[in-house]
Amino acid sequence: MTAAERNRQVILVSRPDGIPQAEHFRVAEAPRPSPGPGQVLVRNEWLSVEPAMRGWVSAVANYAEPVAIGQVMRSFAVGQVVESDDPRFPRGTAVVGMFGWQEWAAVDGAAIQRSVEETDLPLSVALGVLGINGVTAHHGLLAIGQPRRGDTVVVSTAAGAVGSCVGQIAKIHGCRTVGIAGGETKRRLCLERFGYDVALDYKAPDFGARLADACASGVDVYFDNTAGAISDAVLPHLAVGARIVVCGTASVASWSPPPLGPRVERHLLVKRARMQGFVIFDHRDEEPAARAELARWVREGRLQYLEDVLDGIEQAPGAIAGLYRGENLGKRLIRLR
């Protein structure tokens, strides 16, 4: 096959126990697909790397069917329509969808999440601050966290693609923000790029004391991306009526068997607090309004973002593991062209 005739894909070859590593995938070549009736052919330009991908390949019960062995790895992607048999998506349209870790995707129109309307902004942001990460931050904080002006909002993985948005949205709504990140580089990034009032390194030996000082008046909203030891440290500082938003469990490599740790019930009872998890795929109808507001804040310079770009599909197999090792600064993406 010539380069123009081939479709390089990342295939899941074995089921990981915990965080997927490079050896669980392989890069394969297939013929470039041709769209069938009602389908479009998308040339992917950017592929997304999400912490949630760990759950998508896990054999443990999850909110989505696991990717089957031998299948293309599931992922969001953004690219250009190059052939179309669907009048809603003419040739040249930039589209976002669950197109997978591959260079080309022939898909039904129903598989396309949306056409990209923010043509004044870089195409890559459709997968980050204006994609699943930004919308997750927007819904999780505003609909579930329900911040009020003057609240103290604590965010774990505060320099990440979701956490960095959460902190800035909280600031826009008049809150005081405390970010928790790993390492001095990310701690400084929280302060200097994302505008947190306080940023803490959870790896520091005095993390507990610094957290207690930063949260002396209580935590009104805790946006939890990690679970584990970080959340255990935050819970004793909850204010009366606190809201805990459970977005992710990044610090726990495997939930089988369940990890041991402090129980949350007494904290919730004594502080009359509420703890709620969510999956953003349950809130599709809210995405357009959230995205429009996020785009406006980006244009106004009120919402900053950072991208961690890996070049070439060959980088994909190890990209998830690198995410969990904390290698990325900002939203991790794979650039194909």
Long-range contacts (C-beta under 8 A, 24 or more apart in sequence): 1-29, 1-31, 4-32, 5-31, 5-32, 6-30, 6-31, 6-32, 6-103, 7-31, 7-32, 7-33, 7-102, 7-103, 7-104, 8-102, 8-103, 8-313, 9-72, 9-100, 9-101, 9-102, 9-103, 9-313, 10-72, 10-73, 10-100, 10-101, 10-102, 10-313, 10-316, 10-317, 11-70, 11-71, 11-72, 11-73, 12-57, 12-67, 12-68, 12-69, 12-70, 12-71, 12-72, 12-73, 13-69, 13-70, 14-69, 15-57, 15-58, 15-59, 15-66, 15-69, 16-54, 16-57, 16-58, 17-254, 18-54, 18-253, 18-254, 19-54, 19-253, 19-320, 19-321, 19-324, 20-53, 20-54, 20-57, 20-320, 20-321, 21-318, 21-321, 22-317, 22-318, 22-321, 23-317, 24-57, 24-317, 25-73, 25-316, 25-317, 26-317, 27-313, 27-314, 27-316, 27-317, 32-104, 33-104, 33-105, 33-106, 34-83, 34-106, 35-83, 35-84, 35-85, 35-106, 36-85, 36-106, 37-85, 38-85, 38-86, 38-108, 38-109, 39-85, 39-86, 39-106, 39-107, 39-108, 39-109, 40-81, 40-83, 40-84, 40-85, 40-86, 40-89, 40-95, 40-106, 40-107, 40-109, 40-112, 41-81, 41-82, 41-83, 41-84, 41-104, 41-105, 41-106, 42-77, 42-79, 42-80, 42-81, 42-82, 42-95, 42-97, 42-99, 42-104, 42-105, 42-106, 42-107, 43-79, 43-80, 43-82, 43-103, 43-104, 43-337, 44-77, 44-78, 44-79, 44-99, 44-102, 44-103, 44-104, 44-105, 44-336, 45-77, 45-78, 45-79, 45-80, 45-123, 45-335, 45-336, 45-337, 46-77, 46-78, 46-79, 46-123, 46-124, 46-126, 46-127, 46-333, 46-334, 46-335, 46-336, 47-75, 47-76, 47-77, 47-101, 47-313, 47-316, 47-333, 47-334, 47-336, 48-75, 48-76, 48-77, 48-127, 48-128, 48-131, 48-132, 48-332, 48-333, 48-334, 49-75, 49-310, 49-316, 49-319, 49-320, 49-323, 49-332, 49-333, 49-334, 50-75, 50-76, 50-132, 50-133, 51-225, 51-248, 51-250, 51-320, 51-323, 51-324, 52-248, 53-320, 54-320, 54-324, 60-255, 60-256, 63-279, 63-281, 64-281, 72-100, 72-101, 72-102, 73-100, 73-101, 73-316, 74-98, 74-100, 74-101, 75-99, 75-100, 75-101, 76-113, 76-127, 76-131, 76-132, 77-101, 77-105, 77-127, 78-116, 78-123, 78-124, 78-126, 78-127, 79-105, 88-115, 89-115, 94-119, 94-123, 94-126, 96-126, 96-127, 96-131, 101-313, 101-316, 101-334, 102-313, 103-313, 103-336, 118-295, 120-299, 121-295, 121-298, 121-299, 124-307, 124-309, 124-333, 124-335, 125-298, 125-305, 127-331, 127-333, 128-161, 128-305, 128-307, 128-330, 128-331, 128-333, 129-161, 129-165, 129-294, 129-298, 129-303, 129-305, 129-331, 130-291, 130-294, 130-295, 130-298, 132-280, 133-161, 133-162, 133-165, 133-331, 134-165, 134-290, 134-291, 134-294, 135-280, 135-286, 135-287, 135-290, 135-291, 135-294, 136-162, 136-247, 136-280, 137-162, 137-163, 137-165, 137-166, 137-169, 138-165, 138-169, 138-290, 138-293, 138-294, 139-278, 139-280, 139-283, 139-286, 139-290, 140-166, 140-223, 140-245, 140-247, 140-278, 140-280, 141-166, 141-169, 141-170, 141-221, 141-223, 141-245, 142-169, 142-173, 143-283, 143-286, 144-243, 144-245, 144-276, 144-278, 145-221, 145-223, 145-243, 145-245, 146-221, 146-243, 147-173, 147-175, 147-220, 147-221, 148-175, 148-220, 149-173, 149-174, 149-175, 150-174, 150-175, 150-176, 151-175, 151-176, 151-220, 151-221, 152-176, 152-177, 152-178, 152-215, 152-217, 152-218, 152-219, 152-220, 152-221, 152-239, 153-177, 153-178, 153-219, 153-220, 153-221, 153-222, 153-223, 154-178, 154-179, 154-180, 154-215, 154-219, 154-221, 154-222, 154-223, 154-234, 155-179, 155-180, 155-196, 155-222, 155-223, 155-225, 156-180, 156-202, 156-222, 156-223, 156-224, 156-225, 156-226, 156-230, 156-231, 156-234, 157-181, 157-225, 157-226, 157-248, 157-250, 158-186, 158-190, 158-194, 158-196, 158-199, 159-186, 159-187, 159-189, 159-190, 159-194, 159-329, 159-330, 160-225, 160-328, 160-330, 161-305, 161-330, 161-331, 161-332, 162-225, 162-247, 162-248, 163-223, 163-225, 164-190, 164-193, 164-194, 164-304, 164-305, 164-306, 164-330, 165-294, 165-303, 165-305, 166-223, 167-194, 167-195, 167-196, 168-194, 168-195, 168-297, 168-302, 168-303, 168-304, 169-297, 169-303, 170-221, 171-195, 172-297, 172-302, 172-303, 175-220, 175-221, 178-211, 178-214, 178-215, 178-219, 180-211, 180-230, 180-234, 182-326, 183-326, 185-329, 186-326, 186-329, 189-306, 189-329, 193-304, 193-306, 194-304, 195-304, 202-229, 202-230, 202-233, 207-233, 208-233, 211-237, 212-237, 218-242, 221-245, 223-247, 224-248, 225-250, 226-250, 226-251, 227-251, 227-252, 228-252, 228-259, 228-261, 229-261, 232-261, 232-262, 235-262, 235-264, 235-267, 236-267, 238-267, 238-271, 238-273, 239-271, 240-271, 240-272, 240-273, 241-271, 241-272, 241-273, 242-271, 242-273, 242-274, 243-273, 243-274, 243-276, 244-273, 244-274, 244-275, 244-276, 245-276, 245-278, 246-275, 246-276, 246-277, 246-278, 247-277, 247-278, 250-324, 253-324, 305-330, 305-331, 306-330, 306-331, 307-331, 307-333, 308-332, 308-333, 309-333, 309-334, 309-335, 310-334, 310-335, 311-335, 312-336
